[in-house]
Amino acid sequence: MKKAVVLLSGGLDSAVTFYIAKKDYECHALVFDYGQRSACEITFAERIASAASSACQVLKISLPWKGSVLLDKTADVPSGAISASGEIPSTYVPARNLIFMSFAVSFAEAIGAEAVFIGAHQLDFSNYPDCREDFFESFKETVRTGTKSGAEGHAVRVITPVLDMTKNEIIRTGIELGVPFQYTWSCYEGGKFPCGKCESCLLRAKGFADAGKIDPFENTGE
């Protein structure tokens, strides 16, 4: 069976992407421990991979220059509002997807995987520039011109299956695929329970409400 590397953050978008990928690929989950304040998401990502009986690798990297409230535990996470159009919030981690995707393509080439999947989307999102279609189109060209597989005419594919889905569409797709949403974590904070106030929590709540579904995490007591 053909292989794929799937970036798995522990959030619902990456979980749905993972389940989309595993329909057609032997999936290798790649999880990053990069000093994020919500480090519990790593455990959730491992649970998702385990539930799918898939290989999972946690890669620890360092971003000591910080540049984001998600990396600086002394800074306050914005709460109570969803970003206005065009505004890039302080939760943006500089070049995060560029860094993550580069590692993922390297991993894919090393194990002979045909594709890299990422759960980025540009609707109902936080306006991060590295979650937009133009970034991924540019990155695909970089992979084509800057890797051995690309030079040989079979570049690692970069696949963004939920890029143009709304959050509620992602949730509905996940329900159809049997995604264990109770094993997903969206909160930017690193507490025992989601804060319910940060942008990611608000987007998740809106997604489930718009889908007419109850968030199963709220009923697990985790």
BELTAGI-V375738 format. One record per backbone hydrogen bond with DSSP energy under -1.0 kcal/mol. CO is the residue of the C=O (numbers start at 1). NH is the residue of the N-H. E is the energy in kcal/mol with one decimal. If there is no record, write none. Layout:
co=CO nh=NH e=E
co=CO nh=NH e=E
This chain:
co=2 nh=26 e=-2.9
co=3 nh=114 e=-2.2
co=4 nh=28 e=-2.5
co=5 nh=117 e=-2.7
co=6 nh=30 e=-2.7
co=10 nh=185 e=-3.1
co=11 nh=15 e=-1.8
co=12 nh=16 e=-2.3
co=13 nh=17 e=-2.2
co=14 nh=18 e=-2.4
co=15 nh=19 e=-2.0
co=16 nh=20 e=-2.2
co=17 nh=21 e=-2.7
co=18 nh=22 e=-2.2
co=20 nh=23 e=-1.1
co=21 nh=24 e=-1.6
co=21 nh=25 e=-1.7
co=26 nh=4 e=-2.3
co=28 nh=6 e=-2.2
co=29 nh=57 e=-2.6
co=30 nh=8 e=-2.2
co=31 nh=59 e=-3.4
co=33 nh=61 e=-2.1
co=37 nh=39 e=-1.0
co=38 nh=41 e=-2.2
co=39 nh=42 e=-1.7
co=40 nh=44 e=-1.6
co=41 nh=45 e=-2.4
co=42 nh=46 e=-2.2
co=43 nh=47 e=-1.9
co=44 nh=48 e=-2.1
co=45 nh=49 e=-2.3
co=46 nh=50 e=-2.4
co=47 nh=51 e=-2.7
co=48 nh=52 e=-1.3
co=49 nh=54 e=-2.6
co=50 nh=53 e=-1.6
co=55 nh=29 e=-2.8
co=57 nh=31 e=-2.9
co=59 nh=33 e=-2.6
co=63 nh=66 e=-2.1
co=68 nh=71 e=-1.5
co=70 nh=37 e=-2.2
co=72 nh=75 e=-1.6
co=84 nh=87 e=-2.0
co=89 nh=92 e=-1.8
co=90 nh=69 e=-2.1
co=93 nh=96 e=-2.2
co=95 nh=99 e=-2.4
co=96 nh=100 e=-3.0
co=97 nh=101 e=-2.9
co=98 nh=102 e=-1.6
co=99 nh=103 e=-1.9
co=100 nh=104 e=-2.4
co=101 nh=105 e=-2.6
co=102 nh=106 e=-2.0
co=103 nh=107 e=-2.6
co=104 nh=108 e=-2.7
co=105 nh=109 e=-2.7
co=106 nh=110 e=-2.1
co=107 nh=111 e=-1.8
co=108 nh=113 e=-2.7
co=114 nh=157 e=-2.9
co=115 nh=5 e=-2.5
co=116 nh=159 e=-3.1
co=117 nh=7 e=-2.5
co=128 nh=131 e=-1.6
co=129 nh=132 e=-1.1
co=132 nh=136 e=-1.6
co=133 nh=137 e=-2.5
co=134 nh=138 e=-1.9
co=135 nh=139 e=-2.5
co=136 nh=140 e=-2.4
co=137 nh=141 e=-1.4
co=138 nh=142 e=-1.8
co=139 nh=143 e=-2.5
co=140 nh=144 e=-2.2
co=141 nh=145 e=-2.1
co=142 nh=146 e=-2.3
co=147 nh=151 e=-2.4
co=148 nh=152 e=-1.8
co=149 nh=154 e=-2.8
co=150 nh=153 e=-1.5
co=157 nh=116 e=-3.0
co=159 nh=118 e=-1.9
co=160 nh=163 e=-1.5
co=162 nh=165 e=-1.9
co=163 nh=122 e=-3.0
co=166 nh=170 e=-2.2
co=167 nh=171 e=-2.3
co=168 nh=172 e=-2.4
co=169 nh=173 e=-2.3
co=170 nh=174 e=-2.3
co=171 nh=175 e=-2.3
co=172 nh=176 e=-2.0
co=173 nh=177 e=-1.6
co=174 nh=179 e=-2.8
co=179 nh=181 e=-1.9
co=180 nh=183 e=-2.5
co=181 nh=184 e=-1.7
co=197 nh=80 e=-2.9
co=198 nh=202 e=-2.4
co=199 nh=203 e=-2.7
co=200 nh=204 e=-2.1
co=201 nh=205 e=-2.6
co=202 nh=206 e=-2.5
co=203 nh=207 e=-2.2
co=204 nh=208 e=-2.3
co=205 nh=209 e=-2.3
co=206 nh=210 e=-3.0
co=207 nh=211 e=-1.7
co=208 nh=213 e=-2.7
co=209 nh=212 e=-1.0
co=215 nh=218 e=-1.1
co=216 nh=219 e=-1.2
co=217 nh=220 e=-1.4
